[in-house]
Amino acid sequence: MATANLSKIVEDQIDDLKSEWLEEVRKSEYLTTYKTFSDQETINRGEAVYSHLRDWLKEGATNQSSETYFEKVGAVRFQERFPLTEVHYAIYLLKKIFWNKIDWRDKVTGAFETSNATKIMNVFNDYFDLASFSITKGYFNELLESISEDKKFSKEDLKQLLTKGKLDPEVLEDDEFIWRHV
Amino acid sequence: MVYESLIAVVESHLDNLTNTWVQEVKKSEYLETYKRLSDKELKLRGNILFTNLLNWLLKGASNDDAAEYFKEIGIKRIEEGFPLSEVYYALYLEKKILWSFVAWKDEISGILKAVDAIEFMTVINNYFDLGDFYIIRGYMNELFKHLASTEKFSEDELKKLFSGGALYQESIKKIKEKMYGEGLSIGLIR
């Protein structure tokens, strides 16, 4: 019921979602990289997140499919030179816009039932929170990949940088010490 | 009402929340670095997570305090060698656990109404969304400083790695004001 409810919002209100997304981007002082795109390109990017949400819900809302998709988004955003915080802020805005579209009433009774609301919240949060998580993974793997390719900064340098703290570096395997997909 | 109820949930279940977080960390396939910590250290970190949330609520839920706290977390975690994605996921678990306790309270007592649940989730989401944001900022800024200090990267190379936008270098001082203004306009900050 929760997945059907959310999926229907995307289908019924996609035009509103897209236009509100564009409006938020345009008035945001923070989304400077997004602002370099045309209106249509900006809309396409917002729509992609909502369309993927709809497909994800229809396919049973499994974390794996979403994880793969958003890791790729993170990697591409790094290649496009987006600051990671800006990508997160964009996801946050998309989440906020969608949150305001949710009808919390139960579809059968029409009443505001807590169990219905909590189920919707769980699905809603899982999608957007795990999207941000996977984007972070994808973005960082790409960032580190680009550093690794730079011969001036060796694997040993990375190891020293990223394992020098409280954790005991002795327990870390050389081949997997960091930045593999966690 | 919502703040008071959240305070009550965290205060009365602090140990349970902490222990549940520790269990979830140990079960998670994503948190390899956290799992290398001793049980005692892990529990301490879990306790700090929820205690800070509690303190934030008790002090009036100041976004300035939360921003400063999370920025420090981001800096500390990179110094400890945590991947950013793990730090994010650990925080996500905290949110999930907190929410499960709020929802559980409803199932047991029936006190929580749907409209309250929505309000609860708004407060929780605000805290954690802000937290994610500042952790990333603290972490990335510290990574930038580390790499710059190696003197193995030219300024141009660093700029390429750490996209400017509204985040780094000269704009760093302005960003809090910008976020604050935008947070106000879209309801992130009350």
Interface residues (C-beta under 8 A of the other chain):
Chain A: E24 K27 S28 E29 Y30 L31 T32 T33 R81 F82 P83 L84 T85 E86 H88 Y89 Y92 L93 K95 K96 W99 W104 F112 E113 T114 N116 A117 T118 M121 N122 N125 D129 L130 S132 F133 T136 K137 F140 L143 S146 I147 D150 K152 F153 D157 L161 L162 T163 K164 G165 K166 L167 D168 P169 V171 L172 I178 W179 V182
Chain B: E29 Y30 L31 E32 T33 R36 L37 I78 E79 E80 G81 P83 L84 S85 E86 Y88 Y89 Y92 K95 K96 W99 A103 D106 L112 K113 A114 V115 A117 I118 M121 N125 D129 D132 F133 I136 R137 M140 H146 L147 T150 K152 F153 E157 K160 L161 F162 S163 G164 G165 A166 L167 Y168 I175 K178 M179 G181 E182 S185 I186 G187 L188
